[in-house]
Amino acid sequence: MQHFLAVAEEKHFTRAAQRVNIVQSALSNSIRLLEEELDVKLFIRSTRQVRLTDAGRMLLDKARSALDSIRDAREAVAAVRNLERGTLSIGTVQSLPAFLDLPSLIAKFHTLHPGVEVKLRQGSSSELIERIKNGRLDLAFFPLSESPADIKTDMIACEPLVLACAAGHPLAGAQGVSLAALKDEPFVDFEPAWGTRRLVDQAFFGAGIGRHIAFEVSDLETLVELVRRGMGVALLPEAVAEARRASLGIACLAGPEICWELVVAYQTVEGDDQRPPDQAARAFLKLLDMS
């Protein structure tokens, strides 16, 4: 198409060959192959001039439009590669711990790459994992209870769980509280697959201890408010509980420690360096590494 456009605009094979920086014989062969492919004559050649046939004039506008589209596509791809344009989709559970300031990270990213649109979506860990797998999210932050298949996870932090209770609860301030000591306590916990629920269920199941879940909620603040009012106890990451020490009682659990792992998850390209294929996702992970 570039060769055709050069000949059509220059109306001369020698000048057209110079314009596209190839020898004239190669240009003539390129035009011949295009005419054979389209099964039509594009030029009327004479010793004095080269002019377009009707078919050639019809192709000229289409060729210009096609080459413009190709140039636009190349520029768009280059803009995404250089983080001048594009989209970054991030998933997160509803309540992230205080040590991960995701809004601040997003603000820093936007300052560095204002042309990249950041989309944020909340969901349960299982929902976020599925969205990573089907390509609807570039990155996702969630607590990990077991390693998911087919996606890469990097641990951001490992927080021990502590017992959160009302300030006047008999266990407030206690050390070395066993799970067995909690078997008769009413629990306020997240809905299945939300927050720390799966991790806590696994801990009690592994210890062979049953528990009574009095309330199931889907957000941290409701859970904390119910615990504060004495409606039950909860196991929460230490940083989450400590941030609310003014309104809660806190007790340390006996070993072995129940560790709440916060990870960032993403897909990788086979044979790559185990990083996300998208440039925007890679740039965001670099900010996370520096935080």
N, C-alpha and C positions, 0 to 999 in steps of 0.2 A: 504494500500500500504506500509506503514512503517513497519507493522508487517510482511508482505510478504517479504519485502526486508531484514529484520533482519534474518528471517529463511533461506532465500536463501544464504545469505552471511556467516552466522554462521554454516549452515548445521547441526543445532542442536537446538531442541525446548527449552531445558532448558537454554542454553546460550542466545538464542534469546530473551526469556522471561526476563532474567536479563537485557539484553541490552535495551529493551524498557520499563523496569520497570513495568511489569504486571506479574500476576501469570501465570503459564504454561497452566492451563486449559482455561483461558481467551484467551491466544494466540492461542491455538488449535481451539477454537470456532471461533475466528476471521478469521483464515485461512479457516475453513470449510465454513463459510458464504461467503467468497470471491469465493471459488470454486463453491458453489451453484449459486452464482450470474452469474459467467462466464460459468457455466455448463461444467466444465472441471476439471480434476485433475491437480494440479500444482506441487505436490510433490509425490515422491515414498518413503514411510516410511518403515523402517525395525527396528529391535531391535538394529542394529549397526550403521545405518546411515540414513540421510535424503538427498535425491538428487532430482534435478529438473526434471520434465518431459519435453518433447519437448515444450509443451504449456507454461510451467513454464519458460523455457529459453527464449522463445519469449517475455513473459511478463516482464522478468527481466529488459531488456534494456528500455522498455517503462515505467516501474515503476520508474527507476532511472531518466529518462528524465522528467516524470511528477512531481516527488518530487523536482527536481532541479527547474522546472518552478514555482512551488508553493513557494519555498524558495525565488526565485528571485522576485516573486510578492509581498511577504510579505516585503521584504527588500525595494522594490520600494515604497510601500504604507507607510512604516515607514519613508522613506526619505522625502516623500511629507509632511507627518504629522509633521516632525521635521524641515521642511523648508530647507532641503538640496537639494531638487529637486522640479520641478513643473513649472507651468506657471501662471502668473498673467496678466489678460487682463483688461486694463483701457481705458475708453472712455472719450473724452472731446470735448467741443465745441472749435472752432478755436481760440477764443480770451478769455483767462482767465484774471481776474483782477490781479493787481500787488500784492495784499495781499495773493494770493495763488501761491506759487512758486513750481509748480508741478515738473519741472525738478530737483529741489533740493531734493524734497521728494523721487523721483525715485532713485536719486543717493544715498541717505541715505539707502534706502531699499536694493539697490544692494550691498552696502558695508556690510550690516548686513546679507544678504542672497544671496550670489553670485551665488548659484546654481539654483535660481529661475529666469526663463526667464520672463521679463516684455515686454508685447506687448501693444503698444499705438495706438489708433485709434481715428480719429477726425470725427465729424459728427454733424448734427443738434440735438437739444434736443429730438425731436420726434424719430429720428433714434436711438439715444443712449438708449432711454427708451425701444424701441422695442428689441434692442440687449440685454439689461438686462433681459427682460422678456423671451427671447428664449435661454438664457444661453450662449450667445456668448461674453458677457462681465461680468467680476466679479464686477467691480466698474465703475461708470460714474460720471463725474462732469459737471454740466450744470445749467443755470439759470432756476428757477422754476416760471411758471406763474399760474399753477394750479396743485394740487396734483394728480399724476398718480395713477391708480389703480394697485394693485397686486405687488407693489415694495415698499421698505422702502426708505425714504429720510431723511437725517440729514442735517439741515441747517448749513452752514459754516459761512456765513456772510449775512448781509442785507445792501445793499448800496442804498442810495437815488439817483435818476436820476437827472442830471443837464442838462442845455441847453449848448451845444457846438456850437460855431459859429466862423466865421472868426474874427481875432483880431480887425478889424476895424468895425465890425457890430454894429449898434446902441444899441443892447441889451447886448453887451459885458460888463460884470461887474455889470449888473442889479441885483436887489434883488426882489423876489416875483413876478416873471413873470408868468402870468396865461396861461393856455392852450388856452383860447380864444384869447390871444394876438398873438398866433402862427398860427392861422387858415389860414392866407394868406402867411405864410412863406413856401418856397419850402423846402422839407425835403430830406435829404440823410438818407436812412435807410437800414437795412438788408433785405434780401429776406424773404418771409413768412416762419415762423418756425425757423428762424435763430436768434441768439443773443437776443437782447431785443425787437425784432419786435412785438412779440405777446403781451408783456407787454404794450408797447406804444400804440398799436392798441386798447387794452382794455381800457386804460386810456382815450383816445379821444372818444371812443364809449360810455363809461360810462358818460362822460361829455356832450354828444350830440353834439360834435364838429367835423366837417370834417377837413381833412388836405390834402395837395397836396404833394405826394411823387414824387420828381423829378428824383431820382436815387435809384435803388435797387442794393446792393452789397452783397457779401458773405464773405467779410473779413474786419476786423477792420481797417487795415492800409489804404486800399483804401477809406473807409468811411471818416477817419480822413483827408486824403489828399484832398478829394473833399470839405469837410467843410472848411479846411484851405484856399482853393482857392476861397471861397465865393460862391460855387455852391449850397449851402443850409445849413440848420441847422440840428442838430441831438440831440436826448436825449440819454445820456450815463451815466453809473454808475460814481459816483463822483470820485472814485479812478482812473478810466480809463482816465477821462478828466483831472484831476489834474496832472497826470503823463505826460501830453502833454501841460501843461499850456504855455510853451514857444512859442508854435506855434498856440494856439487857444485862442479864447475868451470864457469865461465861465460865465453863469448867473444862479442864483438860482431860482427854481420854487416856486410858491405860493403853500400853502397847499391845500388839504391833500397831504402828501408826497407819491411819487410813488417809491415803494421799490423794488429793484432788488435783489432777493434772489438767492444766489449760494448754491447749495446742492450737496451732494454726494449720489448717489443712488445705491442700491444693493438688491438682493433677500435674503430672510431669510427662515429658515426652520421652519415649523409649530411646535409650542411647544418649540422652542429653545429660546435663550435669545435675540432675535431680532437683531442678528448679522449675517454676512454672514457665510454660512456653510464652506467655503474654508479657510484653515489656512492662506494662503498667503494674502487673502483679509483682514482678521482680523488683521494681523500684520501691513498691510499698514494703516488701520484705526487707529491703536494705534499711529503710527508715526504722522498722521494727528492731532490726539488729542493733541499731545505734541508740535506741531508747533505753 
